[in-house]
């Protein structure tokens, strides 16, 4: 600011008034200051400005599993739109499903004095956040709940959605239904497995552990599961993919199969409706998940003192073709 003032031939106070859009600065003077700012490449230190004023830092933190996953990209976009409406920017990091990385990111955001944090948790231990929450930093968990603390949480109906998928396949004559999903240590995968079991019970289908394959989805792991579950005399005639990544790997593994099983994916994904046959999905509004979590966070930022809330958003089945294939 001293350099700008010197170049423009004004006082530091005048520079401050111009950059903060304060009144009582002559237009010609303001123009000289702005020209000096442009020439010198001056930028305000918003963090220092806000700390000096005792106001917010103008940022919130968002921790997701992987920003490269289209699911989380859409989630991030929804959060950003809400944050922008409240005059905030979003700092985003990927935990890569690593609880240590999640903790590192969360505490880094707290050290930067973000106004609040949204977390898709990778671990089950979140006591490290208690001092920050007591100090006034609101935290909202989304897609999965916190492990060992009580906090605001926004989820989707994982249980009900998977029950609906099993029921849909059963109505089309399937009795041997496979379930491929992420690691059972992940809340959403565990809840969807629970829904799969409940769906089998409700539809009079014996639950067969040999038709379940769970683990971190890779092309290799899903391909191996396909060879084990969908071939041979006791092969499954239908399969439920536990999330969008599993569904994509599953489709690749089935690309050259002579006979494809019926398929339902939990989570919609890009181009699912353009495949042959189009993929039947359990769909939910990812944008609504991000909006609900961000709106709840900003309610806390603005002083909402009510007890922690749990919000469960609905899902619905979209029949497109792959889930309506009869058993062969």
C-alpha angles and dihedrals in degrees: 000000000000090000092049092048091049094049093045094043094236138109125273088245090058090052089050091051092051097048091046093048093239120165129245096060116124111240092236090052092047090051092053091049093049090049090052090048091052093047094049097038092235118179128184117247096231093184093057091043093052094044090051091052093044090238132127125291091237093236141099128195126235121191118191135167098250127350088204091067109094089223091062093039089059091045091052092050092053092049091049092054092054092043091052091053087057093047095253136126125220125235108200131193136174119232091194086218089293117131093204090054090048091054092046092052095044094051091044090054090048090050088054088054097238113185092239144339134236114199135190092196122229095185140038101234116081103153087115087074096056096086090049092048091049089050089058107267108133118219127196123187118210136191088006132036128242115267107225109004134067111246143143110288135186117194141163124237097268094162097048094043094056092045087054091051093053092045091051093052092044090054088057091055103266120145101161105061122170125210121209117183148147124279114311088229088074113087097225093049092048092049092049090050088052089051090049091054092046091048091054091050093048092050097045094249117142110240108242115196090197089068093059123088120176133173143098103320116240129154088254098048094045091045090053091048091051092053091050100042105033104042134068133040094302095046121146115254093205137028136200116210109213096216143354096274092052089048093054093048089046092053091050090051090050096044095107099026115132092218121028121204122230109271139202122182124206100222125030118246139193116288092005089127093052099055124100104274099017111240120255109223144186097234131197133172106260089185090056089052091054094043094049092049094046093047090051090049093052091047086059092045088055092052107269102167099187123124118279112282134218114208120189116193121208127249130201138199118247110200110209106152113279093079094050097059111122120233116266 
